[in-house]
Amino acid sequence: MTLAAVLVLALGTYGLRLAGPLLRDRVRLSERVTRVLAVAATTLLTALIATAALTSGSGYAGWSLPAGVLVGGLAAWRRLPFVVVVVLAAATTAVLRLLGAP
């Protein structure tokens, strides 16, 4: 990537981030748009989690990785400390792989 492209992307990112605080009091969104944006954000996050949990490279990740993500999600839902969530998820995936699960 050339320096010019990097600078254009950096300026664009800065402009988008600056637009939020500058336009916060000037732009009013309807209730319907606000609800749609909340649902869209949740849908996007769910799609990203599903893609990361179910695929590895260009194929299916097997059963170990989704099981680890599920255990980590349950631990986070139970509001366990973040370190415990990560260790439980990694340990679940590692144990399942050690037992021969793909």
Contact map, one row per residue, 1 for C-alpha under 8 A:
111011000000000000000000000000000000000000000000000000000000000000000000000000000000000000000000000000
111111000000000000000000000000000000000000000000000000000000000000000000000000000000000000000000000000
111111100000000000000000000000000000000000000000000000000000000000000000000000000000000000000000000000
011111110000000000000000000000000000000000000000000000000000000000000000000000000000000000000000000000
111111111000000000000000000000000000000000000000000000000000000000000000000000000000000000000000000000
111111111100000000000000000000000000000000000000000000000000000000000000000000000000000000000000000000
001111111110000000000000000000000000000000000000000000000000000000000000000000000000000000000000000000
000111111111000000000000000000000000000000000000000000000000000000000000000000000000000000000000000000
000011111111100000000000000000000000000000000000000000000000000000000000000000000000000000000000000000
000001111111110000000000000000000000000000000000000000000000000000000000000000000000000000000000000000
000000111111111000000000000000000000000000000000000000000000000000000000000000000000000000000000000000
000000011111111100000000000000000000000000000000000000000000000000000000000000000000000000000000000000
000000001111111110000000000000000000000000000000000000000000000000000000000000000000000000000000000000
000000000111111111000000000000000000000000000000000000000000000000000000000000000000000000000000000000
000000000011111111100000000000000000000000000000000000000000000000000000000000000000000000000000000000
000000000001111111110000000000000000000000000000000000000000000000000000000000000000000000000000000000
000000000000111111111000000000000000000000000000000000000000000000000000000000000000000000000000000000
000000000000011111111100000000000000000000000000000000000000000000000000000000000000000000000000000000
000000000000001111111110000000000000000000000000000000000000000000000000000000000000000000000000000000
000000000000000111111111000000000000000000000000000000000000000000000000000000000000000000000000000000
000000000000000011111111000000000000000000000000000000000000000000000000000000000000000000000000000000
000000000000000001111111100000000000000000000000000000000000000000000000000000000000000000000000000000
000000000000000000111111111000000000000000000000000000000000000000000000000000000000000000000000000000
000000000000000000011111111000000000000000000000000000000000000000000000000000000000000000000000000000
000000000000000000000111111100000000000000000000000000000000000000000000000000000000000000000000000000
000000000000000000000011111100000000000000000000000000000000000000000000000000000000000000000000000000
000000000000000000000011111110000000000000000000000000000000000000000000000000000000000000000000000000
000000000000000000000000111111000000000000000000000000000000000000000000000000000000000000000000000000
000000000000000000000000001111101100000000000000000000000000000000000000000000000000000000000000000000
000000000000000000000000000111111100000000000000000000000000000000000000000000000000000000000000000000
000000000000000000000000000011111110000000000000000000000000000000000000000000000000000000000000000000
000000000000000000000000000001111111000000000000000000000000000000000000000000000000000000000000000000
000000000000000000000000000011111111100000000000000000000000000000000000000000000000000000000000000000
000000000000000000000000000011111111110000000000000000000000000000000000000000000000000000000000000000
000000000000000000000000000000111111111000000000000000000000000000000000000000000000000000000000000000
000000000000000000000000000000011111111100000000000000000000000000000000000000000000000000000000000000
000000000000000000000000000000001111111110000000000000000000000000000000000000000000000000000000000000
000000000000000000000000000000000111111111000000000000000000000000000000000000000000000000000000000000
000000000000000000000000000000000011111111100000000000000000000000000000000000000000000000000000000000
000000000000000000000000000000000001111111110000000000000000000000000000000000000000000000000000000000
000000000000000000000000000000000000111111111000000000000000000000000000000000000000000000000000000000
000000000000000000000000000000000000011111111100000000000000000000000000000000000000000000000000000000
000000000000000000000000000000000000001111111110000000000000000000000000000000000000000000000000000000
000000000000000000000000000000000000000111111111000000000000000000000000000000000000000000000000000000
000000000000000000000000000000000000000011111111100000000000000000000000000000000000000000000000000000
000000000000000000000000000000000000000001111111110000000000000000000000000000000000000000000000000000
000000000000000000000000000000000000000000111111111000000000000000000000000000000000000000000000000000
000000000000000000000000000000000000000000011111111100000000000000000000000000000000000000000000000000
000000000000000000000000000000000000000000001111111110000000000000000000000000000000000000000000000000
000000000000000000000000000000000000000000000111111111000000000000000000000000000000000000000000000000
000000000000000000000000000000000000000000000011111111100000000000000000000000000000000000000000000000
000000000000000000000000000000000000000000000001111111110000000000000000000000000000000000000000000000
000000000000000000000000000000000000000000000000111111100000100011001000000000000000000000000000000000
000000000000000000000000000000000000000000000000011111110001110011000000000000000000000000000000000000
000000000000000000000000000000000000000000000000001111111111100000000000000000000000000000000000000000
000000000000000000000000000000000000000000000000000101111111100000000000000000000000000000000000000000
000000000000000000000000000000000000000000000000000000111110000000000000000000000000000000000000000000
000000000000000000000000000000000000000000000000000000111111000000000000000000000000000000000000000000
000000000000000000000000000000000000000000000000000000111111100000000000000000000000000000000000000000
000000000000000000000000000000000000000000000000000001110111110000000000000000000000000000000000000000
000000000000000000000000000000000000000000000000000011110011111111000000000000000000000000000000000001
000000000000000000000000000000000000000000000000000001000001111111000000000000000000000000000000000011
000000000000000000000000000000000000000000000000000000000000111111100000000000000000000000000000000011
000000000000000000000000000000000000000000000000000000000000111111110000000000000000000000011101100011
000000000000000000000000000000000000000000000000000011000000111111111000000000000000000000001000000000
000000000000000000000000000000000000000000000000000011000000111111111100000000000000000000000000000000
000000000000000000000000000000000000000000000000000000000000001111111110000000000000000010011000000000
000000000000000000000000000000000000000000000000000000000000000111111111000000000000000111111000000000
000000000000000000000000000000000000000000000000000010000000000011111111100000000000000010000000000000
000000000000000000000000000000000000000000000000000000000000000001111111110000000000000010000000000000
000000000000000000000000000000000000000000000000000000000000000000111111111000000000000110010000000000
000000000000000000000000000000000000000000000000000000000000000000011111111100000000110110000000000000
000000000000000000000000000000000000000000000000000000000000000000001111111110000000100000000000000000
000000000000000000000000000000000000000000000000000000000000000000000111111111000000000000000000000000
000000000000000000000000000000000000000000000000000000000000000000000011111111110001100100000000000000
000000000000000000000000000000000000000000000000000000000000000000000001111111111100100000000000000000
000000000000000000000000000000000000000000000000000000000000000000000000111111110000000000000000000000
000000000000000000000000000000000000000000000000000000000000000000000000011111110000000000000000000000
000000000000000000000000000000000000000000000000000000000000000000000000001111111000000000000000000000
000000000000000000000000000000000000000000000000000000000000000000000000001111111101100000000000000000
000000000000000000000000000000000000000000000000000000000000000000000000000100111111100000000000000000
000000000000000000000000000000000000000000000000000000000000000000000000000100011111110000000000000000
000000000000000000000000000000000000000000000000000000000000000000000000000000001111111000000000000000
000000000000000000000000000000000000000000000000000000000000000000000000001000011111111100000000000000
000000000000000000000000000000000000000000000000000000000000000000000001101100011111111110000000000000
000000000000000000000000000000000000000000000000000000000000000000000001000000000111111111000000000000
000000000000000000000000000000000000000000000000000000000000000000000000000000000011111111100000000000
000000000000000000000000000000000000000000000000000000000000000000010011001000000001111111110000000000
000000000000000000000000000000000000000000000000000000000000000000111111000000000000111111111000000000
000000000000000000000000000000000000000000000000000000000000000000010000000000000000011111111100000000
000000000000000000000000000000000000000000000000000000000000000000010000000000000000001111111110000000
000000000000000000000000000000000000000000000000000000000000000100110010000000000000000111111111000000
000000000000000000000000000000000000000000000000000000000000000110110000000000000000000011111111100000
000000000000000000000000000000000000000000000000000000000000000100000000000000000000000001111111110000
000000000000000000000000000000000000000000000000000000000000000000000000000000000000000000111111111000
000000000000000000000000000000000000000000000000000000000000000100000000000000000000000000011111111111
000000000000000000000000000000000000000000000000000000000000000100000000000000000000000000001111111111
000000000000000000000000000000000000000000000000000000000000000000000000000000000000000000000111111110
000000000000000000000000000000000000000000000000000000000000000000000000000000000000000000000011111110
000000000000000000000000000000000000000000000000000000000000000000000000000000000000000000000001111111
000000000000000000000000000000000000000000000000000000000000011100000000000000000000000000000001111111
000000000000000000000000000000000000000000000000000000000000111100000000000000000000000000000001100111
